């Protein structure tokens, strides 16, 4: 596990034990982090003030003058965005709860089984820290989207900036354009952008979703018809190509055009003339054609769904829109773009997205792409009860599943060892939950668990969970 971006990866480790500093520091440095080290709380706080690390790891049980909790509070007062991890050999539930209230990000046990026990929480902490700072930046730019958008399409990733540049150049020509990309990536938005920046911008943009038209009506809709051309043709009607004269026609899902209709469409592209159904007269048209498909056009040709000669006529310029999962850097700016649009639709006006929620959004796979993200933000704003979108406001399919106590079956454990570990994990999860619920009242914990108090104390001791027994 190595840090992808070597910049802005500064981490501070505070511990009064030199050996622990060296062990953890060496591990993190080998993994690509820039490590700062301090052997006292005073030295550590001075480094936070001077170096502004993104992440701080400190021992919970530091020697005086300050404990890990006090270092956490002081660090937050110096830099409210710093992400703090505490590591400890102690399992005091009350201290853990207090630390979370004061803003600790995570805990690392001093006795770790593998390097991943340290590296995974640190990696998550850095993701959170960077998302937190980016979140503030995005919120400040909520009304300044010109630099990151193209006619409604939004992105700051290199691939999207290059795509915007390509589209602006293509818009100045009259070349036919074929746009490919998964469902929900924004193919019509790009098509409208091409029209908007073209010399045809003052004329009509006519979108046609081919799959939405019944096969029996498609030709009449595209090419028009004359009175009596078929049973229900009670009057002459211009087709959509004529409606788009001097402007742009957008043929979405071009692979759904019936194969027997494609030669007629090809003739329109070649001759720039259209003949209404039932008529002998041809009409000249001046139309730019932009088409789109969510399937690989070469595969469509191979299976006989798309004529090769029609493909070459449509594909004078090819623009491919990558799926959202391949440009995750765009997710935060897109989320705020949609927040701006929907911020007032709920019970409260939503101003921002919490770093935790933004991190969940960025780590989700988005099979429905930008359209799914748009729906997710709209839904989250609608149910939010405060001015910030939190993880619990996100649609259920997007929220990560709760962690299971079960093991990864790839671990090399015999049956007995595996079972013991699962039981231990379950007991810890179950008991800490009850302790939180009943404020460490052992009597109430025992009553709900239907166990006697001695059994509860014995389990707490075996799991190394210390609590303040005055409530019991």
Secondary structure as GFF3:
##gff-version 3
##sequence-region A 1 472
A	DSSP	beta_strand	10	14	.	.	.	ID=ss1
A	DSSP	alpha_helix	18	30	.	.	.	ID=ss2
A	DSSP	beta_strand	34	38	.	.	.	ID=ss3
A	DSSP	alpha_helix	41	51	.	.	.	ID=ss4
A	DSSP	beta_strand	55	59	.	.	.	ID=ss5
A	DSSP	alpha_helix	68	78	.	.	.	ID=ss6
A	DSSP	beta_strand	83	88	.	.	.	ID=ss7
A	DSSP	alpha_helix	93	101	.	.	.	ID=ss8
A	DSSP	beta_strand	106	109	.	.	.	ID=ss9
A	DSSP	alpha_helix	116	140	.	.	.	ID=ss10
A	DSSP	three_ten_helix	146	148	.	.	.	ID=ss11
A	DSSP	beta_strand	149	150	.	.	.	ID=ss12
A	DSSP	beta_strand	153	154	.	.	.	ID=ss13
A	DSSP	alpha_helix	158	171	.	.	.	ID=ss14
A	DSSP	beta_strand	177	180	.	.	.	ID=ss15
A	DSSP	alpha_helix	187	196	.	.	.	ID=ss16
A	DSSP	beta_strand	205	209	.	.	.	ID=ss17
A	DSSP	three_ten_helix	210	212	.	.	.	ID=ss18
A	DSSP	alpha_helix	215	223	.	.	.	ID=ss19
A	DSSP	beta_strand	224	225	.	.	.	ID=ss20
A	DSSP	beta_strand	237	238	.	.	.	ID=ss21
A	DSSP	alpha_helix	240	243	.	.	.	ID=ss22
A	DSSP	beta_strand	248	252	.	.	.	ID=ss23
A	DSSP	three_ten_helix	254	256	.	.	.	ID=ss24
A	DSSP	alpha_helix	259	271	.	.	.	ID=ss25
A	DSSP	beta_strand	273	275	.	.	.	ID=ss26
A	DSSP	beta_strand	282	284	.	.	.	ID=ss27
A	DSSP	beta_strand	288	293	.	.	.	ID=ss28
A	DSSP	alpha_helix	297	302	.	.	.	ID=ss29
A	DSSP	alpha_helix	308	314	.	.	.	ID=ss30
A	DSSP	beta_strand	317	320	.	.	.	ID=ss31
A	DSSP	three_ten_helix	324	326	.	.	.	ID=ss32
A	DSSP	three_ten_helix	328	330	.	.	.	ID=ss33
A	DSSP	alpha_helix	331	342	.	.	.	ID=ss34
A	DSSP	beta_strand	352	353	.	.	.	ID=ss35
A	DSSP	alpha_helix	355	363	.	.	.	ID=ss36
A	DSSP	alpha_helix	369	383	.	.	.	ID=ss37
A	DSSP	beta_strand	388	389	.	.	.	ID=ss38
A	DSSP	three_ten_helix	391	393	.	.	.	ID=ss39
A	DSSP	alpha_helix	415	437	.	.	.	ID=ss40
A	DSSP	alpha_helix	442	449	.	.	.	ID=ss41
A	DSSP	alpha_helix	453	462	.	.	.	ID=ss42
A	DSSP	three_ten_helix	469	471	.	.	.	ID=ss43
###
